[in-house]
Amino acid sequence: ERVKAQNVPAHAWLMDCKPAAASPKFILLAFQNEMHRDMIDTKFRPFIESVLRDIFQAPLDFQTLLQSQWNKVKEEYVRDQRGDGEEPSSDPLIEEAIKLVGSDLIEVKD
């Protein structure tokens, strides 16, 4: 609501995403649309970071990715946890997501 009150265009672009993962210092936002993700990453990043800092009273970083990428990361993580895969994936996207949020912070919800 703070974003909407202070910057209606930023709020409109954010409506395309959902929080995918979070930690005390980090939020991962998954977007349906690449254009919306790109606008948040470029034009509205400083504003969003400012709002998050005000709300949480501490610096909070956020990263963005597409929902399809997040789904792939979740599937790989579940496979690795179950031991279904042959080798742990060397997919750079998966490695980056795990590096950013940590494997213990990824929670899969069906």
Protein Blocks (a to p, Z undefined) as FASTA:
>chain_A
ZZmmmommlmmmmmmpccfbdcfkbccdddfblklmmmmmmmmmmmmmmmmmmmnopacd
dddddfklmmmmmmmmmmmmnomambdcfbfklmmmmmmnopklpccdZZ
